[in-house]
Amino acid sequence: MKEISSARVTEAVKGLAMEAAYALEPDILEALLAARDRERAPLAKNILELLLLNADIASRERIPICQDTGIGVVFVEAGQELRLGGNLEEAIQEGIRQGYDEGYLRKSVCAPLARVNTGTNTPAVVHYELVAGDRLTIRFLPKGCGSENMSGLAMLPPSAGRQGIIDFVVGRVVAAGPNPCPPVVVGVGIGGTFEKAAILAKKALLRQVGEKSADPDAAALEEEMLARINREGRGVQGMGGDTTALAVQVETFPTHIASLPVAVNIQCHAHRHKEIVL
C-alpha cells in the first residue's frame, strides 16, 4: 500500500496556494485571448488587453494577479488504496497557512460574527471524495468574494423546467453587473439537494474553461445560457461589449421528483485554479 506523508501534502498545498495567486492556467488565458480577438467594442477590447497584461506581469514578477487572494476551497480525491501518514485535514490547512504567509498573500479569512481575522487565511473549505486507486488528487480554487458574493441558489418547483433554470442563472449573472469583475466563468449545479447543488456549481468551475458537458442536454443548456448572458449582460468589467461571460459550465445530479435545486457560482476573470496529483 502506497503511503504519502502529511509533510508532502503540506508542501504540495503550499505550492498550489502560491502558484494560483501568481499564474493563471492556460485554459483561462486562452479564453481571455479569444474574447479579446473577437470583441467588437474598442473599450472592452482595451480592457481585455489590460487584464492579459496584468496576468503576464503577475506571472513574471511572482506577485498576486489580484489583491483579493481569496478564501481557499480545496477538492480532495483520496484513493482508497492509499495510506496517509498523519492528519490529512491538518496537513492541508498547514499548507494554506504556509502558502499565504510565505507568498505574501492577503489573509482575508475572519470569524463570521465577530469579524476578527484569523491571521492565517485558514481554515480553508475542504471537500473530500474517496475514489479508486492509490493517488491523492488535490484541486485548489481560491475564491475572491467580489464574485463569490454574487452567487445564489434557488429551490425551483419542477414545473419551472428548463426555462426556469435558464431564467434564474441568466438573471443572477446579469444582475451581478460589474461586481464579479467580468468576463466571468459561471458554474451551475442542477439537482441533488440544497447543499449538493451548491457543491456541484463550485465543482463545475474545476473543468477546463469552455469544456462542454458530456451530457448533451446539459451541453445545450450551457450554450444557450452563455449566449443569452452575453446578449443581456453588462460586458467587460460592466462597461459594455460582447463578453460578460467566457463560459457557462453545468454539472447535474439526480434529484427528488418534487424538487429542482439550481445553484450558480460565479468566478471572476482571474479564474485561479491549480491541481496536483501525488
C-alpha positions in Angstrom: 0.0 0.0 0.0 1.4 3.4 -1.0 1.9 6.0 1.7 2.0 9.7 1.4 3.3 11.7 4.3 1.5 14.7 5.8 4.6 16.8 5.2 4.4 16.1 1.4 0.7 17.1 1.4 1.5 20.4 3.2 4.3 21.2 0.8 2.1 20.5 -2.2 -0.8 22.7 -0.9 1.6 25.5 -0.1 2.8 25.4 -3.7 -0.7 25.4 -5.1 -1.7 28.4 -3.0 1.2 30.5 -4.2 1.0 29.4 -7.8 -2.7 30.0 -8.0 -2.2 33.6 -6.8 0.6 34.3 -9.4 -0.1 32.4 -12.6 -3.3 31.8 -14.5 -3.7 28.4 -16.2 -3.6 28.1 -20.0 -7.4 27.5 -20.3 -8.4 30.8 -18.8 -5.6 32.7 -20.6 -6.7 31.2 -24.0 -10.4 32.1 -23.2 -9.4 35.7 -22.5 -7.2 35.9 -25.6 -10.1 34.6 -27.7 -12.5 37.1 -26.1 -10.1 39.9 -26.9 -9.7 38.9 -30.5 -13.5 38.7 -31.2 -14.5 41.7 -29.1 -16.0 44.5 -31.3 -16.3 47.3 -28.7 -13.0 49.2 -28.5 -13.2 50.0 -24.8 -14.0 46.3 -23.9 -11.1 45.1 -26.2 -8.7 47.5 -24.5 -9.8 46.3 -21.0 -9.3 42.7 -22.0 -5.8 43.6 -23.2 -5.1 45.2 -19.9 -6.3 42.1 -18.0 -4.0 40.0 -20.0 -1.1 42.4 -19.4 -1.8 42.3 -15.7 -1.8 38.5 -15.7 1.5 38.4 -17.6 3.2 40.8 -15.1 1.9 38.8 -12.1 3.3 35.6 -13.6 6.7 37.0 -14.5 7.2 39.0 -11.3 5.6 36.5 -8.9 3.1 38.8 -7.4 -0.7 38.3 -7.0 -2.9 38.8 -10.0 -5.5 40.5 -7.7 -5.2 41.9 -4.2 -8.1 39.6 -3.1 -6.2 36.3 -2.9 -9.4 34.6 -1.8 -10.7 32.1 0.7 -9.2 28.7 -0.1 -11.5 26.0 -1.5 -9.9 22.6 -1.8 -11.3 19.5 -3.5 -9.6 16.3 -2.5 -9.9 12.9 -4.2 -8.2 10.2 -2.0 -7.5 6.8 -3.4 -8.9 4.1 -1.1 -5.7 2.1 -1.6 -3.6 5.0 -0.3 -2.3 5.3 3.2 -1.8 8.8 4.6 0.9 9.3 7.2 -0.6 11.9 9.6 -3.7 14.0 9.6 -4.9 15.0 6.1 -7.0 17.9 7.2 -4.3 19.4 9.4 -1.7 18.9 6.6 -3.9 20.8 4.1 -4.7 23.7 6.4 -1.0 24.0 7.3 -0.2 24.2 3.6 -2.7 27.0 3.2 -1.2 28.8 6.1 2.4 28.5 4.9 1.5 29.4 1.3 -0.3 32.6 2.2 2.4 33.5 4.7 5.5 32.8 2.5 3.8 34.0 -0.6 2.9 37.4 1.0 -0.7 36.8 0.0 -3.5 38.8 1.6 -5.2 37.0 4.5 -8.9 37.5 4.3 -10.5 34.8 6.4 -12.3 36.0 9.6 -14.9 34.8 12.1 -18.3 35.3 10.6 -19.9 37.2 13.5 -17.1 38.9 15.4 -15.3 39.6 12.0 -11.9 39.0 13.7 -9.3 38.0 11.1 -7.8 34.5 11.8 -4.4 35.9 10.6 -3.6 32.8 8.6 -6.2 32.6 5.8 -7.3 29.4 7.4 -9.5 27.4 7.7 -9.9 26.7 4.0 -13.1 24.9 3.0 -12.2 21.3 2.1 -14.3 18.8 0.2 -13.3 15.1 0.3 -14.1 12.2 -2.0 -13.0 8.6 -1.7 -12.1 7.2 -5.1 -10.5 4.0 -6.5 -6.7 3.7 -6.8 -3.7 4.9 -4.7 -3.3 8.5 -5.7 -4.2 11.7 -3.9 -5.5 14.5 -6.2 -5.7 18.0 -4.7 -7.5 20.8 -6.6 -7.2 24.3 -5.2 -9.7 27.0 -6.1 -9.2 30.3 -4.2 -12.4 32.3 -4.3 -12.4 36.1 -4.2 -15.6 37.4 -2.8 -16.4 40.0 -5.4 -17.5 37.0 -7.4 -18.5 34.6 -4.6 -20.9 37.1 -3.2 -22.8 37.3 -6.5 -23.6 33.5 -6.4 -27.0 32.2 -5.5 -29.2 29.1 -5.1 -32.9 28.6 -5.8 -35.2 25.7 -4.9 -37.3 25.8 -8.0 -40.5 23.9 -8.5 -40.1 21.1 -11.1 -42.8 23.0 -13.1 -40.2 25.7 -13.7 -38.5 23.3 -16.1 -35.6 24.2 -18.4 -36.8 27.7 -19.0 -36.9 28.4 -15.2 -33.3 27.2 -14.9 -32.2 29.5 -17.7 -34.0 32.5 -16.3 -32.6 32.0 -12.8 -29.0 31.5 -13.9 -29.0 34.4 -16.5 -30.8 36.7 -14.1 -28.1 36.1 -11.4 -25.3 36.9 -13.7 -26.9 39.9 -15.4 -27.9 41.4 -12.0 -24.4 41.0 -10.7 -23.3 43.6 -13.2 -19.6 44.7 -12.7 -19.4 43.3 -9.2 -17.7 39.9 -10.0 -15.2 41.6 -12.4 -16.4 40.2 -15.7 -15.9 38.4 -18.0 -16.8 35.7 -15.7 -16.9 31.9 -15.7 -20.3 30.6 -14.4 -20.5 27.3 -12.6 -24.0 25.8 -12.4 -25.2 22.9 -10.3 -28.6 21.3 -11.0 -30.2 18.6 -8.9 -29.4 16.7 -5.8 -30.4 18.6 -2.7 -29.9 22.1 -1.3 -26.2 21.6 -0.4 -25.4 19.2 -3.3 -26.4 21.8 -5.9 -24.1 24.4 -4.4 -21.1 22.0 -4.4 -21.9 20.9 -8.0 -21.8 24.6 -9.0 -18.4 25.1 -7.5 -17.1 21.8 -8.8 -18.2 22.8 -12.3 -15.5 25.6 -12.1 -12.8 23.0 -11.9 -13.4 21.9 -15.5 -11.3 23.3 -18.3 -12.8 26.7 -19.3 -15.3 26.1 -22.1 -15.1 22.3 -21.9 -18.7 21.1 -22.7 -20.6 18.8 -20.5 -20.6 15.2 -21.6 -24.4 15.2 -21.2 -25.9 16.5 -24.5 -28.9 18.2 -22.6 -26.5 20.0 -20.2 -24.2 21.0 -23.1 -27.1 22.5 -25.0 -28.1 24.4 -21.8 -24.6 25.7 -21.3 -24.6 27.1 -24.9 -28.0 28.7 -24.6 -27.3 30.3 -21.2 -23.9 31.7 -22.4 -25.4 33.2 -25.5 -28.1 34.9 -23.5 -25.8 36.2 -20.8 -23.6 37.8 -23.4 -26.6 39.4 -25.1 -28.1 40.8 -21.9 -25.1 41.3 -19.7 -23.1 44.4 -18.9 -20.0 43.3 -20.8 -16.3 43.5 -19.8 -16.0 45.0 -16.3 -19.5 46.2 -16.7 -18.5 48.7 -19.3 -20.2 47.1 -22.4 -19.0 44.9 -25.2 -19.7 41.4 -26.3 -18.3 39.4 -23.4 -19.9 39.2 -20.0 -19.1 35.5 -19.6 -16.4 33.3 -21.0 -18.1 30.1 -20.3 -21.1 28.5 -18.5 -20.4 25.0 -17.1 -23.1 22.8 -15.8 -23.0 19.8 -13.5 -26.1 17.7 -12.7 -27.2 15.1 -10.2 -30.5 13.2 -9.8 -33.0 14.9 -7.6 -36.4 14.3 -5.9 -39.5 14.3 -8.0 -40.8 17.3 -6.1 -37.7 19.4 -6.3 -35.4 21.3 -8.7 -32.4 22.8 -6.9 -30.3 25.2 -9.0 -27.1 26.9 -7.8 -24.9 29.5 -9.5 -21.3 30.0 -8.5 -19.6 32.9 -10.3 -15.9 33.2 -10.8 -14.1 36.4 -11.9 -11.9 36.9 -15.0 -8.9 35.9 -12.8 -10.1 32.3 -12.7 -7.4 30.9 -10.4 -7.3 27.1 -10.2 -4.5 24.6 -9.7 -4.2 20.9 -9.4 -1.6 18.3 -8.3 -1.6 14.5 -8.2 0.5 12.8 -5.6 
